[in-house]
Amino acid sequence: YSTKLTHVNFPVLETIQRDATFYECISLTEVNMPVLTTINGGNTFYGCTALSTVDMPVLTTITGYNTFDGCTALSTVDMPVLTTITGQATFSYCTILQTITMPALTTITGFSTFSYCENLEIVEMTALTTITGGSTFYNCFAISTVNMPDLTTIDGSDTFNGVAKDRVDFTFGAYTLPTDSPTASTGTQPSGDDDDGS
């Protein structure tokens, strides 16, 4: 906890094991992580209400819970290839976050990763994005566009639960899912075997 810390620059191969390392550092505005950053501790940046930018490089791994929960000024999250998020509620309640872009080989297995990001509008996924955690975008009321190319995998339950499915453009590869699809409430991805994704 600190009221004066404004920037954090991690060295290469940094691993954070302790809980609440930067908990409620309310003046922290920027976090820069080099390659092979690993965050295992819980609540690492919880409640850092001035944090506006997080730059995650290749091979970032987040296993701790609530890592950026309650970072209400966070407007940009830049995830490179090979980002892995297994912790719970990693970006929950990041209330001004508007766009999420997931590059190739992004893996999200944690529960409620972006839940209650109430101003999140656009979700962009690239090929080989994998989401198996439940309630990933739970109650992200403002989502209007979800783009999922070929080789995107969604197996988590209730992926888009609480999203207004009648106003969302779900695009899978070369075609758009009808607005009366169960995807918005259950996370179902169209397939040839009628798998409901739950």
BELSULUR-V334890 format. One record per pair of residues at least 24 apart in sequence whose C-alpha atoms are under 10 Angstrom apart, sorted by the first residue. I is the first residue (numbers start at 1). J is the second residue. D is the distance in Angstrom with one decimal. If there is no record, write none. Layout:
i:I j:J d:D
i:I j:J d:D
This chain:
i:1 j:25 d:5.3
i:1 j:26 d:8.4
i:1 j:45 d:9.7
i:1 j:48 d:9.6
i:2 j:26 d:7.2
i:2 j:27 d:7.8
i:2 j:28 d:8.7
i:2 j:48 d:9.9
i:3 j:27 d:5.6
i:3 j:28 d:8.0
i:3 j:48 d:9.9
i:4 j:28 d:7.6
i:5 j:29 d:8.6
i:5 j:30 d:9.9
i:6 j:30 d:6.9
i:6 j:31 d:8.9
i:6 j:50 d:8.8
i:6 j:51 d:8.7
i:7 j:31 d:6.1
i:7 j:32 d:8.1
i:7 j:51 d:9.1
i:8 j:32 d:6.2
i:8 j:33 d:8.3
i:9 j:33 d:6.3
i:9 j:34 d:8.2
i:10 j:34 d:6.4
i:10 j:35 d:9.4
i:10 j:37 d:7.8
i:11 j:35 d:8.6
i:11 j:36 d:9.4
i:11 j:37 d:8.3
i:12 j:36 d:6.4
i:12 j:37 d:6.8
i:13 j:37 d:5.5
i:13 j:38 d:7.5
i:13 j:59 d:9.9
i:13 j:60 d:9.7
i:14 j:38 d:6.3
i:14 j:39 d:8.3
i:14 j:60 d:10.0
i:15 j:39 d:5.8
i:15 j:40 d:7.3
i:15 j:41 d:9.1
i:15 j:61 d:9.4
i:15 j:62 d:10.0
i:16 j:40 d:5.8
i:16 j:41 d:6.0
i:16 j:42 d:9.4
i:16 j:44 d:8.2
i:16 j:62 d:9.6
i:16 j:64 d:9.2
i:17 j:41 d:4.6
i:17 j:42 d:8.3
i:17 j:44 d:9.2
i:17 j:63 d:9.9
i:17 j:64 d:8.5
i:18 j:42 d:7.3
i:18 j:43 d:9.2
i:18 j:44 d:8.0
i:18 j:64 d:9.5
i:19 j:43 d:5.9
i:19 j:44 d:6.1
i:19 j:45 d:9.5
i:19 j:64 d:8.2
i:19 j:65 d:9.2
i:19 j:67 d:9.4
i:20 j:44 d:4.5
i:20 j:45 d:6.9
i:20 j:46 d:7.2
i:20 j:47 d:10.0
i:20 j:66 d:9.6
i:20 j:67 d:8.7
i:21 j:45 d:7.1
i:21 j:46 d:9.0
i:21 j:67 d:9.9
i:22 j:46 d:7.3
i:22 j:47 d:8.9
i:22 j:48 d:7.7
i:22 j:67 d:9.7
i:23 j:47 d:6.4
i:23 j:48 d:6.8
i:23 j:67 d:9.3
i:23 j:68 d:9.5
i:24 j:48 d:4.7
i:24 j:49 d:7.3
i:24 j:50 d:9.5
i:24 j:70 d:9.3
i:24 j:71 d:9.1
i:25 j:49 d:7.8
i:25 j:50 d:8.3
i:25 j:51 d:8.9
i:26 j:50 d:5.8
i:26 j:51 d:7.9
i:26 j:71 d:9.4
i:27 j:51 d:7.6
i:28 j:52 d:8.6
i:28 j:53 d:9.9
i:29 j:53 d:6.9
i:29 j:54 d:9.0
i:29 j:73 d:8.7
i:29 j:74 d:8.8
i:30 j:54 d:6.3
i:30 j:55 d:8.4
i:30 j:74 d:9.5
i:31 j:55 d:6.6
i:31 j:56 d:8.6
i:32 j:56 d:6.9
i:32 j:57 d:8.6
i:33 j:57 d:6.3
i:33 j:58 d:9.4
i:33 j:60 d:8.0
i:34 j:58 d:7.8
i:34 j:59 d:9.0
i:34 j:60 d:8.2
i:35 j:59 d:5.9
i:35 j:60 d:6.6
i:35 j:61 d:9.9
i:36 j:60 d:5.5
i:36 j:61 d:7.5
i:36 j:83 d:9.8
i:37 j:61 d:6.4
i:37 j:62 d:8.4
i:38 j:62 d:5.9
i:38 j:63 d:7.8
i:38 j:64 d:9.3
i:38 j:84 d:9.6
i:39 j:63 d:6.1
i:39 j:64 d:6.1
i:39 j:65 d:9.4
i:39 j:67 d:8.1
i:39 j:85 d:9.6
i:39 j:87 d:9.3
i:40 j:64 d:4.4
i:40 j:65 d:8.1
i:40 j:67 d:9.1
i:40 j:86 d:9.7
i:40 j:87 d:8.3
i:41 j:65 d:7.3
i:41 j:66 d:9.3
i:41 j:67 d:8.0
i:41 j:87 d:9.5
i:42 j:66 d:6.1
i:42 j:67 d:6.1
i:42 j:68 d:9.6
i:42 j:87 d:8.4
i:42 j:88 d:9.2
i:42 j:90 d:9.5
i:43 j:67 d:4.8
i:43 j:68 d:7.1
i:43 j:69 d:7.3
i:43 j:70 d:9.8
i:43 j:89 d:9.8
i:43 j:90 d:8.8
i:44 j:68 d:7.0
i:44 j:69 d:9.0
i:44 j:90 d:9.8
i:45 j:69 d:7.3
i:45 j:70 d:8.6
i:45 j:71 d:7.6
i:45 j:90 d:9.7
i:46 j:70 d:5.9
i:46 j:71 d:6.6
i:46 j:72 d:10.0
i:46 j:90 d:9.3
i:46 j:91 d:9.4
i:46 j:92 d:9.8
i:47 j:71 d:5.3
i:47 j:72 d:7.7
i:47 j:73 d:9.9
i:47 j:93 d:9.7
i:47 j:94 d:9.7
i:48 j:72 d:7.7
i:48 j:73 d:8.3
i:48 j:74 d:9.0
i:49 j:73 d:5.7
i:49 j:74 d:7.9
i:49 j:94 d:9.3
i:50 j:74 d:7.6
i:51 j:75 d:8.6
i:51 j:76 d:9.8
i:52 j:76 d:6.7
i:52 j:77 d:8.8
i:52 j:94 d:9.9
i:52 j:96 d:9.5
i:52 j:97 d:9.3
i:53 j:77 d:6.5
i:53 j:78 d:8.4
i:54 j:78 d:6.6
i:54 j:79 d:8.8
i:55 j:79 d:7.2
i:55 j:80 d:8.8
i:56 j:80 d:6.6
i:56 j:81 d:9.6
i:56 j:83 d:8.0
i:57 j:81 d:8.0
i:57 j:82 d:8.8
i:57 j:83 d:8.0
i:58 j:82 d:5.9
i:58 j:83 d:6.5
i:58 j:84 d:9.8
i:59 j:83 d:5.5
i:59 j:84 d:7.5
i:59 j:106 d:9.7
i:60 j:84 d:6.4
i:60 j:85 d:8.4
i:60 j:106 d:10.0
i:61 j:85 d:6.0
i:61 j:86 d:8.0
i:61 j:87 d:9.3
i:61 j:107 d:9.6
i:62 j:86 d:6.2
i:62 j:87 d:6.1
i:62 j:88 d:9.5
i:62 j:90 d:8.1
i:62 j:108 d:9.6
i:62 j:110 d:9.4
i:63 j:87 d:4.2
i:63 j:88 d:7.9
i:63 j:90 d:8.8
i:63 j:109 d:9.6
i:63 j:110 d:8.1
i:64 j:88 d:7.1
i:64 j:89 d:9.2
i:64 j:90 d:7.9
i:64 j:110 d:9.5
i:65 j:89 d:6.2
i:65 j:90 d:6.1
i:65 j:91 d:9.6
i:65 j:110 d:8.6
i:65 j:111 d:9.3
i:65 j:113 d:9.5
i:66 j:90 d:4.7
i:66 j:91 d:7.0
i:66 j:92 d:7.2
i:66 j:93 d:9.8
i:66 j:112 d:9.7
i:66 j:113 d:8.7
i:67 j:91 d:6.9
i:67 j:92 d:8.8
i:67 j:113 d:9.8
i:68 j:92 d:7.2
i:68 j:93 d:8.6
i:68 j:94 d:7.7
i:68 j:113 d:9.8
i:69 j:93 d:5.8
i:69 j:94 d:6.6
i:69 j:95 d:9.8
i:69 j:113 d:9.3
i:69 j:114 d:9.1
i:69 j:115 d:9.6
i:69 j:117 d:10.0
i:70 j:94 d:5.5
i:70 j:95 d:7.8
i:70 j:116 d:9.9
i:70 j:117 d:9.6
i:71 j:95 d:7.7
i:71 j:96 d:9.0
i:71 j:97 d:9.5
i:72 j:96 d:6.3
i:72 j:97 d:8.2
i:72 j:117 d:9.2
i:73 j:97 d:7.9
i:74 j:98 d:9.4
i:75 j:99 d:8.0
i:75 j:100 d:9.6
i:75 j:119 d:9.9
i:75 j:120 d:9.6
i:76 j:100 d:7.9
i:76 j:101 d:9.6
i:77 j:101 d:7.9
i:77 j:102 d:9.5
i:78 j:102 d:8.2
i:78 j:103 d:9.3
i:79 j:103 d:6.8
i:79 j:104 d:9.7
i:79 j:106 d:8.0
i:80 j:104 d:7.9
i:80 j:105 d:8.8
i:80 j:106 d:7.8
i:81 j:105 d:5.6
i:81 j:106 d:6.0
i:81 j:107 d:9.4
i:81 j:126 d:9.8
i:81 j:128 d:9.9
i:81 j:129 d:9.4
i:82 j:106 d:5.3
i:82 j:107 d:7.4
i:82 j:129 d:9.5
i:83 j:107 d:6.4
i:83 j:108 d:8.4
i:83 j:129 d:9.8
i:84 j:108 d:6.0
i:84 j:109 d:8.1
i:84 j:110 d:9.4
i:84 j:130 d:9.6
i:85 j:109 d:6.3
i:85 j:110 d:6.2
i:85 j:111 d:9.6
i:85 j:113 d:8.2
i:85 j:131 d:9.6
i:85 j:133 d:9.5
i:86 j:110 d:4.1
i:86 j:111 d:7.8
i:86 j:113 d:8.7
i:86 j:132 d:9.6
i:86 j:133 d:8.0
i:87 j:111 d:7.1
i:87 j:112 d:9.1
i:87 j:113 d:7.8
i:87 j:133 d:9.5
i:88 j:112 d:6.1
i:88 j:113 d:6.1
i:88 j:114 d:9.5
i:88 j:115 d:10.0
i:88 j:133 d:8.8
i:88 j:134 d:9.7
i:88 j:136 d:9.5
i:89 j:113 d:4.4
i:89 j:114 d:6.5
i:89 j:115 d:6.9
i:89 j:116 d:9.6
i:89 j:135 d:9.6
i:89 j:136 d:8.4
i:90 j:114 d:6.9
i:90 j:115 d:8.9
i:90 j:136 d:9.9
i:91 j:115 d:7.3
i:91 j:116 d:8.9
i:91 j:117 d:7.8
i:91 j:136 d:9.9
i:92 j:116 d:5.8
i:92 j:117 d:6.2
i:92 j:118 d:9.6
i:92 j:136 d:9.4
i:92 j:137 d:9.1
i:92 j:138 d:9.3
i:92 j:140 d:9.9
i:93 j:117 d:5.1
i:93 j:118 d:7.5
i:93 j:119 d:9.8
i:93 j:140 d:9.5
i:94 j:118 d:7.8
i:94 j:119 d:8.6
i:94 j:120 d:8.9
i:95 j:119 d:5.9
i:95 j:120 d:7.7
i:95 j:140 d:9.3
i:96 j:120 d:7.1
i:97 j:121 d:8.4
i:97 j:122 d:9.7
i:98 j:122 d:6.5
i:98 j:123 d:8.8
i:98 j:142 d:8.7
i:98 j:143 d:8.6
i:99 j:123 d:6.1
i:99 j:124 d:7.8
i:99 j:143 d:9.2
i:99 j:145 d:9.7
i:100 j:124 d:6.1
i:100 j:125 d:8.3
i:100 j:146 d:9.8
i:101 j:125 d:6.1
i:101 j:126 d:8.1
i:101 j:147 d:9.8
i:102 j:126 d:6.2
i:102 j:127 d:9.2
i:102 j:128 d:9.6
i:102 j:129 d:6.9
i:102 j:130 d:9.6
i:103 j:127 d:7.5
i:103 j:128 d:8.2
i:103 j:129 d:7.0
i:104 j:128 d:5.3
i:104 j:129 d:5.7
i:104 j:130 d:9.1
i:104 j:151 d:9.7
i:104 j:152 d:9.3
i:105 j:129 d:5.3
i:105 j:130 d:7.3
i:105 j:152 d:9.5
i:106 j:130 d:6.3
i:106 j:131 d:8.3
i:106 j:152 d:9.9
i:107 j:131 d:6.1
i:107 j:132 d:8.1
i:107 j:133 d:9.4
i:107 j:153 d:9.5
i:108 j:132 d:6.3
i:108 j:133 d:6.2
i:108 j:134 d:9.6
i:108 j:136 d:8.4
i:108 j:154 d:9.6
i:108 j:156 d:9.5
i:109 j:133 d:4.0
i:109 j:134 d:7.8
i:109 j:136 d:8.8
i:109 j:155 d:9.5
i:109 j:156 d:8.0
i:110 j:134 d:7.2
i:110 j:135 d:9.1
i:110 j:136 d:7.8
i:110 j:156 d:9.5
i:111 j:135 d:6.1
i:111 j:136 d:6.2
i:111 j:137 d:9.5
i:111 j:138 d:9.7
i:111 j:156 d:8.7
i:111 j:157 d:9.6
i:111 j:159 d:9.5
i:112 j:136 d:4.4
i:112 j:137 d:6.5
i:112 j:138 d:6.5
i:112 j:139 d:9.7
i:112 j:158 d:9.6
i:112 j:159 d:8.5
i:113 j:137 d:6.9
i:113 j:138 d:8.5
i:113 j:159 d:9.9
i:114 j:138 d:7.1
i:114 j:139 d:8.9
i:114 j:140 d:7.7
i:114 j:159 d:10.0
i:115 j:139 d:6.0
i:115 j:140 d:6.2
i:115 j:141 d:9.7
i:115 j:159 d:9.6
i:115 j:160 d:9.3
i:115 j:161 d:9.6
i:115 j:162 d:9.7
i:116 j:140 d:5.3
i:116 j:141 d:7.8
i:116 j:142 d:10.0
i:116 j:162 d:9.5
i:117 j:141 d:7.9
i:117 j:142 d:8.5
i:117 j:143 d:9.4
i:118 j:142 d:6.0
i:118 j:143 d:8.3
i:118 j:163 d:9.9
i:119 j:143 d:7.5
i:120 j:144 d:8.5
i:120 j:145 d:9.7
i:121 j:145 d:6.5
i:121 j:146 d:8.6
i:121 j:168 d:9.4
i:122 j:146 d:6.1
i:122 j:147 d:8.2
i:122 j:168 d:9.7
i:122 j:169 d:9.8
i:123 j:147 d:6.4
i:123 j:148 d:8.5
i:123 j:170 d:9.8
i:124 j:148 d:6.9
i:124 j:149 d:9.0
i:124 j:171 d:10.0
i:125 j:149 d:6.8
i:125 j:150 d:9.7
i:125 j:152 d:7.4
i:126 j:150 d:8.1
i:126 j:151 d:8.3
i:126 j:152 d:7.1
i:126 j:173 d:9.9
i:127 j:151 d:5.1
i:127 j:152 d:5.5
i:127 j:153 d:8.9
i:127 j:173 d:9.4
i:128 j:152 d:5.2
i:128 j:153 d:7.2
i:129 j:153 d:6.3
i:129 j:154 d:8.4
i:130 j:154 d:6.1
i:130 j:155 d:8.2
i:130 j:156 d:9.6
i:131 j:155 d:6.3
i:131 j:156 d:6.4
i:131 j:157 d:9.9
i:131 j:159 d:8.5
i:131 j:187 d:9.8
i:132 j:156 d:4.1
i:132 j:157 d:7.9
i:132 j:159 d:8.7
i:132 j:187 d:9.8
i:132 j:197 d:9.0
i:132 j:198 d:9.4
i:133 j:157 d:7.3
i:133 j:158 d:9.2
i:133 j:159 d:7.8
i:134 j:158 d:5.9
i:134 j:159 d:5.8
i:134 j:160 d:9.2
i:134 j:161 d:9.6
i:134 j:186 d:9.5
i:134 j:187 d:8.8
i:134 j:198 d:8.9
i:135 j:159 d:4.4
i:135 j:160 d:6.5
i:135 j:161 d:6.5
i:135 j:162 d:9.3
i:135 j:185 d:9.4
i:135 j:186 d:8.8
i:135 j:187 d:8.5
i:136 j:160 d:6.9
i:136 j:161 d:8.6
i:136 j:187 d:9.2
i:137 j:161 d:7.0
i:137 j:162 d:8.2
i:137 j:163 d:7.9
i:137 j:184 d:9.6
i:137 j:187 d:9.6
i:138 j:162 d:5.7
i:138 j:163 d:7.1
i:138 j:184 d:9.7
i:138 j:185 d:9.0
i:139 j:163 d:5.8
i:139 j:164 d:8.9
i:140 j:164 d:8.8
i:141 j:165 d:9.6
i:142 j:167 d:9.2
i:142 j:168 d:9.0
i:143 j:167 d:8.3
i:143 j:168 d:6.6
i:143 j:169 d:9.0
i:144 j:168 d:4.3
i:144 j:169 d:6.1
i:144 j:170 d:8.4
i:145 j:169 d:4.9
i:145 j:170 d:6.3
i:145 j:171 d:8.0
i:146 j:170 d:4.9
i:146 j:171 d:6.2
i:146 j:172 d:8.6
i:146 j:176 d:9.8
i:147 j:171 d:4.9
i:147 j:172 d:6.4
i:147 j:173 d:8.0
i:147 j:176 d:9.1
i:148 j:172 d:4.8
i:148 j:173 d:6.2
i:148 j:174 d:9.5
i:148 j:175 d:9.9
i:148 j:176 d:9.7
i:148 j:189 d:9.6
i:149 j:173 d:4.1
i:149 j:174 d:7.7
i:149 j:175 d:9.5
i:150 j:174 d:8.2
i:152 j:189 d:9.2
i:153 j:189 d:7.9
i:153 j:197 d:9.3
i:154 j:187 d:6.8
i:154 j:188 d:7.4
i:154 j:189 d:6.5
i:154 j:190 d:10.0
i:154 j:196 d:9.9
i:154 j:197 d:6.7
i:154 j:198 d:9.2
i:155 j:186 d:9.7
i:155 j:187 d:7.2
i:155 j:188 d:7.6
i:155 j:189 d:8.0
i:155 j:195 d:9.2
i:155 j:196 d:8.3
i:155 j:197 d:4.5
i:155 j:198 d:6.2
i:156 j:186 d:8.4
i:156 j:187 d:6.6
i:156 j:188 d:8.7
i:156 j:196 d:9.9
i:156 j:197 d:6.3
i:156 j:198 d:6.1
i:157 j:183 d:10.0
i:157 j:185 d:8.8
i:157 j:186 d:5.8
i:157 j:187 d:5.9
i:157 j:188 d:8.1
i:157 j:196 d:9.0
i:157 j:197 d:6.5
i:157 j:198 d:4.7
i:158 j:182 d:9.8
i:158 j:183 d:8.4
i:158 j:184 d:7.9
i:158 j:185 d:5.7
i:158 j:186 d:4.2
i:158 j:187 d:5.2
i:158 j:188 d:8.4
i:158 j:197 d:8.9
i:158 j:198 d:7.7
i:159 j:183 d:7.9
i:159 j:184 d:7.4
i:159 j:185 d:7.1
i:159 j:186 d:6.0
i:159 j:187 d:4.4
i:159 j:188 d:8.2
i:159 j:197 d:9.2
i:159 j:198 d:9.3
i:160 j:184 d:4.7
i:160 j:185 d:5.3
i:160 j:186 d:6.5
i:160 j:187 d:5.7
i:160 j:188 d:9.2
i:161 j:185 d:4.1
i:161 j:186 d:6.2
i:161 j:187 d:7.6
i:162 j:186 d:9.7
